[in-house]
Amino acid sequence: MRAIAYFRYGGPEVMELTEVPMPVVPPGCGLVKIQTASINPVDWKLRSGQLKLITGRTFPRIMGADLAGTLVEKQGEGNGLKVGDAVCGFAYPADPPGSLAEYCAVPLERLAHVPAGLTMIEAAALPLVGVTAHTALFKLGQLKSGQSILINGAAGGIGHVAVQMAKSAGATITATCRSAAMNFVRGLGADAVIDYDAQDILACGVLFDAILDTSGRLSFRKAKRILKSGGVFLDPDLKFQNIPFGLFGKRYRPVMADVRRAGIENLSAMVAAGTLKPAVGEVFDLSEALSAITAVEHGHSVMGKTVFKI
């Protein structure tokens, strides 16, 4: 089958569109015929070898984790899914099988039905960013109606979902993004939108109950100046230099999302309620994936997510 794979750790140059063997389907997993898939920053962090102490040296590895497609084989029972169902989910990226391929073996506990009302393209954009945003805002940030939150980098994958979730929770949202995305972010429900290239958020004169930094542009040391007493800094970028803050204090909270069926079904309920809609900024064929991934990795900005049709 065709896949975007790599056979050694490194930069974008190690990726290739190539033929790899069909995946074996272990017990507890399902084989998904992929229709659409998306990428996240963790994908190129894994490819670069930053986490090779965890991932080891098993190759080839396939890029991507978010996916949507058709369940064509199932090794397990009792999870509400059947062969032929339209599913979306998450191929755990520490394992070699990835979603930028024609087929992927995925743990059944990481698959759910495609949310009603979403296209397959939109469904592939949702799992990781949706679960990450929900984990950050509500499990770690304990965000409540009437509280104030800064979402730094609000036009990207996690950011645009977080704005919608915070809006539905009744929070007051200040969002930052580049100037070209300001109207997009306002349309998501942000109360105030700041061009982070033109204005220093640290000089805004506002204190926040929570700060979600999806852009990696705001350090915790600086962010403390604009946090209320008891406020929290939520960091999905998992900067290792910040880990001591999480160990010895309560204000810095690293965000690690565990994408499973319950989390995806929770997102489906939000979609059904009309409070959440994933945005897809760009769509590419698999044959275009190498250049598209390289562009995003090197800073090409997208409103929402980049999705690939397989």
Disulfide bonds with the S-S distance in Angstrom:
none
